[in-house]
Amino acid sequence: MAKNKLKKFKEISSYDFVFENPDPKQPGLYRNETEKVDFKGKWTSDFFKNNQPLILELACGRGEYTVALAEAYPDKNFMGLDIKGARIWQGATFVAEKNLKNAAFLRTRIEQISLFFDNQEIDEIWITFPDPFTRASKENKRLTSRAFLQRYKPLLKQGAVLHLKTDDEGLYLFTLEELKNFAGAEILYHHDDIYASELPFHELQYKTYYERAHLEVGKTIKYIRFTINGNGI
């Protein structure tokens, strides 16, 4: 198992579209293990080399959503963020095999997102099946908590849309309550069982490994579409 993990870490380090922040105490981004880079405020112009929208998937896990959206929307740029390199490996391998030029991955803690993205740089955020941190004492670790919403807000362009997909009823209800009490937030749409009828948005059709597992055991999938800094679309 350890050898397999080391192999995956070595492989993702060889991809020039995978960036890593190996030491949270000394933040800095590297690719190919030793090349230090700084694309903060310049991801679209200097890395993707275009002026297309930048969309993040937070806690991306295996990166299924990042890859699926990149394939479906070639006119947009997608980045998956997660701290687990072994998980990112799968999505990064798909990107390499499919030769997708509009997808990348960043291995870092989500708490440090503002170190690597500039104010008003992000057009959209997806949060797909994050750890719900079910204990009340851990609520600040939830990616839709006030603490995280405050981190995202300055990085988002005006009216940027955020999405939460989850199987966890507690996280779903918690997020709705947080948004009601967060200045500037607007809930654009929410449903506690998106597959009970026709999907309201085309991009909800893509399923992660965790979503498929939840569906197999009869769980319902909840979704919230919202903005935290102006009118969304």
Secondary structure as the mmCIF struct_conf table of DSSP 4:
data_model
#
loop_
_struct_conf.conf_type_id
_struct_conf.id
_struct_conf.beg_label_comp_id
_struct_conf.beg_label_asym_id
_struct_conf.beg_label_seq_id
_struct_conf.end_label_comp_id
_struct_conf.end_label_asym_id
_struct_conf.end_label_seq_id
HELX_RH_AL_P HELX_RH_AL_P1 ALA A 2 SER A 13
TURN_TY1_P TURN_TY1_P1 SER A 14 SER A 14
TURN_TY1_P TURN_TY1_P2 ASP A 16 PHE A 17
STRN STRN1 VAL A 18 GLU A 20
TURN_TY1_P TURN_TY1_P3 PRO A 24 LYS A 25
BEND BEND1 GLN A 26 GLN A 26
STRN STRN2 LEU A 29 ARG A 31
TURN_TY1_P TURN_TY1_P4 ASN A 32 THR A 34
STRN STRN3 GLU A 35 VAL A 37
TURN_TY1_P TURN_TY1_P5 LYS A 40 GLY A 41
HELX_RH_PI_P HELX_RH_PI_P1 TRP A 43 PHE A 47
BEND BEND2 PHE A 48 PHE A 48
BEND BEND3 ASN A 50 ASN A 50
STRN STRN4 LEU A 54 LEU A 58
TURN_TY1_P TURN_TY1_P6 ALA A 59 ALA A 59
TURN_TY1_P TURN_TY1_P7 GLY A 61 ARG A 62
HELX_RH_AL_P HELX_RH_AL_P2 GLU A 64 ALA A 72
TURN_TY1_P TURN_TY1_P8 PRO A 74 ASP A 75
BEND BEND4 LYS A 76 LYS A 76
STRN STRN5 ASN A 77 ASP A 82
BEND BEND5 ILE A 83 ILE A 83
HELX_RH_AL_P HELX_RH_AL_P3 GLY A 85 LYS A 98
TURN_TY1_P TURN_TY1_P9 ASN A 99 ASN A 99
BEND BEND6 LYS A 101 ASN A 102
STRN STRN6 ALA A 103 ARG A 107
BEND BEND7 THR A 108 THR A 108
HELX_RH_3T_P HELX_RH_3T_P1 ILE A 110 LEU A 115
TURN_TY1_P TURN_TY1_P10 PHE A 116 PHE A 116
BEND BEND8 PHE A 117 PHE A 117
TURN_TY1_P TURN_TY1_P11 ASN A 119 GLN A 120
STRN STRN7 ILE A 122 THR A 128
BEND BEND9 PHE A 129 PHE A 129
BEND BEND10 ARG A 135 ARG A 135
HELX_RH_3T_P HELX_RH_3T_P2 ALA A 136 LYS A 141
BEND BEND11 ARG A 142 ARG A 142
TURN_TY1_P TURN_TY1_P12 LEU A 143 THR A 144
BEND BEND12 SER A 145 SER A 145
HELX_RH_AL_P HELX_RH_AL_P4 ARG A 146 TYR A 152
HELX_RH_3T_P HELX_RH_3T_P3 LYS A 153 LEU A 155
STRN STRN8 LEU A 156 THR A 166
BEND BEND13 ASP A 167 ASP A 167
HELX_RH_AL_P HELX_RH_AL_P5 GLU A 169 LYS A 180
TURN_TY1_P TURN_TY1_P13 ASN A 181 ASN A 181
BEND BEND14 PHE A 182 PHE A 182
TURN_TY1_P TURN_TY1_P14 ALA A 183 GLY A 184
STRN STRN9 GLU A 186 HIS A 191
BEND BEND15 ASP A 192 ASP A 192
HELX_RH_3T_P HELX_RH_3T_P4 ILE A 194 ALA A 196
BEND BEND16 SER A 197 GLU A 198
BEND BEND17 PRO A 200 PHE A 201
HELX_RH_3T_P HELX_RH_3T_P5 HIS A 202 GLN A 205
HELX_RH_AL_P HELX_RH_AL_P6 TYR A 209 GLU A 216
TURN_TY1_P TURN_TY1_P15 VAL A 217 GLY A 218
HELX_LH_PP_P HELX_LH_PP_P1 LYS A 219 ILE A 221
STRN STRN10 LYS A 222 THR A 227
BEND BEND18 ILE A 228 GLY A 230
#
